[in-house]
Amino acid sequence: MRDAVIVEAVRTPVGKRKGGLAGVHPTDLSAHVLKQIVERTGVDPAQIEDVIWGCVSQAGEQTFDIGRNAALAAGYPETVTGVTVDRQCGSSQQSVHFAAAGLIAGQYDVAVAGGVESMTRVPMGSALMEQNPFGEAFMERYGAFPNQGVGAEMISEKWGFSRTQLDEFALLSHERAAAAQDDGRFDAQIAPIADVTADEGVRRGGTLEGLAQLKTVFKDADQGGTIHAGNSSQISDGSAALLMMTSEKAKELGLTPIARVHTAVLAGADPVIMLTAPIPATEKALAKSGLSLSEIGAFEVNEAFAPVPLAWLADIANNDASVAERVNPNGGAIALGHPLGGSGARIMTTLVHHMRDNGIRYGLQTMCEGGGQANATILELL
């Protein structure tokens, strides 16, 4: 029976907006991790049948099928194809799903899944060109132009989160990320580039008093607004890649798999509040896998905004403290950054390494996406 395993996972450091990676073209950023996949495993790139690459803002330097361009820039043979995927923030997690499906179906024996976003060089929304992507029928149905920040405020109101709760979560994200950096937990997964060796967004010594000085962005504080730059994901640059194949192919090539894609699902929810689909996606993944919440040793719930993982924790685990300890144990996008199309693969790279380092059998990753969607993936350590 065919399966899909992850043999290697590598990422760039996540750069701050206009930070150390701002001078790197997104195709070259992508090529860097594609080269690393080959160097770290010794696999012949001619064996790779497709590069499935997530990217959200497919405009300017990130257009013209950056997945194919990246493979060529990495020096892969011209026979290696590439395709670019857009499922908004979950684009490179979807790339993993597509690769896994292709491997299990027999369409591939070896593939690379991953993604990239240079939010410095190609700002968020660049592809819109001041146009409305929704059309009349969508607007008639929903009556609103979806906005993720407004959706985050809607979650805060619906779940009753205070600004202080969100800010406490944000500080915890930075604390955990700083501890992971100090302990060297990210070292093996990061391939330094452009003299950047570590994630640039991690802030140390933050306080509730400091965060309280930040202005809310989507709703005035005196009207109950809770969302500001400090409890939201950071605008970032970065790329990540995972080498995937069947167990049979790994054995043939003399490679040792790290983890198997155990379960991969999707869920859709209200596109206006937009950010709640990780909840039904997780429920679906657990039901499909036959696993219980207690069997999952690590969770990655993307920190697009602090209310997202907090709502997930409330609905999925009834705020169980033991589950909360296992959610984003090395920090999340509030501290590490959120390079849109590269985030799914960045998170999965971090999850895979965390599982291997700590002997965790099952890990679950989920992230909210534009359009009110979510991917959820359960990995099994091998």
Number of C-alpha atoms within 10 A of each C-alpha: 6 14 19 29 31 28 21 24 29 28 34 29 28 34 29 25 21 15 15 19 26 19 13 17 16 27 25 17 27 30 26 24 29 30 18 20 24 17 12 11 15 12 17 12 21 13 16 23 17 23 29 28 34 36 33 30 24 23 17 12 15 23 16 13 17 29 29 22 21 27 31 19 18 21 12 21 14 10 14 17 18 21 19 25 24 20 21 20 27 30 29 36 33 31 30 31 23 17 29 30 17 19 21 18 13 12 13 20 25 25 29 26 30 38 42 37 32 35 26 21 20 20 16 18 13 15 17 12 9 8 8 10 11 12 9 10 9 12 13 10 8 12 11 12 13 18 15 22 20 18 23 24 21 19 22 24 15 10 13 12 17 16 23 14 17 23 26 16 19 28 23 20 26 24 20 18 28 22 16 16 16 11 10 10 17 21 15 12 20 23 19 17 16 12 8 16 16 19 23 20 25 23 15 13 9 15 12 14 10 11 19 15 10 13 16 19 15 17 16 12 14 8 7 14 20 29 28 24 15 23 28 24 23 25 25 29 34 31 36 38 35 30 25 29 27 25 21 16 16 19 11 9 14 12 16 15 20 18 24 23 19 20 20 24 20 19 20 20 18 14 21 20 21 25 31 28 27 30 26 21 26 27 17 18 24 21 12 13 13 10 13 10 15 10 12 19 18 27 21 25 25 28 28 26 28 31 33 25 27 23 23 20 19 14 14 17 15 12 14 11 11 10 18 18 12 15 22 24 19 24 25 28 30 29 29 30 29 31 31 33 36 33 33 32 30 33 25 28 23 23 24 27 21 19 21 14 10 10 12 20 16 21 24 25 26 29 29 30 25 19 20 21 25 30 28 30 25 24 26 19 19 16
